[in-house]
Amino acid sequence: MHPDVLRRLRRCAPADAFRVVAHRSGRPWLVGAWSPGEVTVASAGEVRLAVAGTCSLTAGELAAAAGRMSGLAQVETALAGACGSFHVIASADGHAYARGSSSGARRIYRAAVEGGTVCADRARVLARLTGAALDPGQLAVRLLGPTAPYPLAGGALWRGVHAVLPGDAAHLAPDGRWRTERWWRAPEEGLPPAEAAVGLRQALRAAVALRVTPGEVVAADLSGGMDSTAVCFLAAEAGARLVTATLHWAAAGNQDRAYAAHAAEHLPGAEQLVFPSALLPAHFTGLDERRPPADEPSVGLRGAAQQRCVAEALRSRGARLRLSGHGGDHVVRPPDAYVHRLVRRSPVTGLRHVAGLRARHRWPPGATVRMLLAGGSYGFWLADSAGRLREEPPGGAVRPPEGWGPPPRLPAWASGQAAGLVGELLRAAARDGPPPAGGRGRHAWIHRAQEAGRSAGHLLAGGAAAGLPVHSPFCDDAVVDACLRARPHEAAAPWAYKPLLAAAMDGLVPARVLRRTTKDHCGDEWQEGLRRHRRTLAAWADDSRLVAAGLADEEPLRRALLSPGLLTGGAAELEATLGAEAWLRDLAAHPADEGGPR
């Protein structure tokens, strides 16, 4: 590492937290600020091997893994069987290797610095090292919200800073050159339901137990849904002294509280905390408060103040970490696009599933036929989407997935410049981007799992900043892999709710919870939060950073912020814009924040 780079990194972290781990030659290898136990390093001869994060390997096991390596080609073989959520960094013979998690929960970025390549888990650190300017195209992509497709979703927001795709590793040569190589391949699908359920139960059990020390207080969300309830029961099985958090939204007909209470009755010794929404800060509280910026805009802006309040209550009970069911919705059940291949492989079964999905979602007949007959490559779909970014979404019934994913759509207030920038990126990805991960259904499932992983990374970092790290076991690589091994049509039967997870948790989680098919909503609180903070939203409309960047048109944005009830794109569309606007304001308020490098 160049001496100037090391000096600049020292200025990024408090002096008492700055750490350096050297290559065998004595040159800096790992530089950053991390807490004790967060990074484990081992060496054997010329090999240096490190894991950062939550990993099942002990220091002795990691040393044994390093001893099995003769070079970087053996990294993943040496680590086979390790579970958790962690980065891997290795060095041998002057070459270096770095990767995050295949789920996207642990990210890696790279940038050229002083003639070499530096990798980090924080894009903002690399931006500060290089003096990089914001990339308006990548910022415009954030306005797509949840419709941002692979590989655009999750890109770095600074010019010259590049995200390493989940499942890829960065390989650095002694002369500063770099390349990426694929270290992860999606597991082969096709396990029968019983085998797939056993695999998921084992993987999720190990993921939860890895985060539990028997007898210690562990906080856990207990929404009453299948995902969080499964995590709670596995944590109790591992010996945790549980303190659970249940948020109770006000809408008539919501059932979370009743299901959570039923689950709590089967968790002897657990302390259940219930938080009625009326006693929590309103949605969007804190919009006018500036905080150190993350690597990208947050999608959890609306509930941030509520979560800080809940975290404070959980910490007061002695909890040092919080378990979440986040990711369960994304990984245990494939998207409906699985039927596109199913009707070709097993027409009778496929048409039964299509009929079930049509009945469940009320898909129009014509749109259903178009979905089943749709062809074209992923690249063609991306290129075609580039010219349709401003199209109004079709009204009426929910429509089936006609392409390779949700059609990328910009909100009505996005500028022509934003549409042009996103269109250019889509066409470039269509021309030169990486291939999709299998057919339409397989690709959609993996992309959704990796988007959940990216959000899990935000939850972990945001919780840590609030004093209570939030862990999402469903986003561990081993858990995602266990889900992907199932037969998609048996993990997503339209007449059952999350059948794979229900089978995996049979006998552990109360049957009433496993039979649940409803989901609560907080629409009343969402609307009330926007109403309460109308003054802040009006001020944002008068002085929008997105408008100043040329990515939003002032009057349409003002109408959206002040009359959200008229929106046709739903809450996610507006929240993506609010997240981007807040993030730009955070950047302006913290031009040189002291976030520690990694």
Buried (B, 14 or more C-beta within 10 A) or exposed (E): BBEEBBEBBEEBBEEEEBBBBBBBEEEBBBBBBBEEEBBBBBBBEBBBBBBBBBBBBEEEBBBBBBBBBBEBEBBBEBBEEBBBBBBBBBBBEBBBBBBBBBBBBBBBBBBBBBEBBBBBBBBBBBBBBBEBEBBBBBBBBBBBBBBBBBBBBBBBBBBBBBBBBBBBBBBBEEEBEBEBEEBBEBBEBEBEBEEBBBBBBBBBBBBBBBBBBEEEBBBBBBBBBBBBBBBBBBBBEBEBBBBBBBBBBEEEEBEBBEBBBBBBEBBEEBBBBBBEBEEBBBBBBBBBEEBEBBBBBBBBBBBBBBBBBBBEBBBEBEBBBBBBBBBBBBBBBBBBBBBBBBBEEEEEBBBBBBEBBBEEBEBBEEBBEEBBEBEEEBBEBBBBBBEEBBEEEEEEEEBBBBBBBBBBBBBBBBBEBBBBBBBEBBBBBBEEBBEBBBBBBBBBBBBBBBBBBBBBBBBBBBBEBBEBBBBBBBBBBBBBBBBBBBBBBBBBBBEBBBBBBBBBBEEBBBEEBBEBEEEBBBEBBBBBBBBBBEEBBEBBBEEBBBBEBBBBBBEBBBBBBBEBEEBEBEBEBBBBBBBBBBBBBBBEEBEEBEBBBB
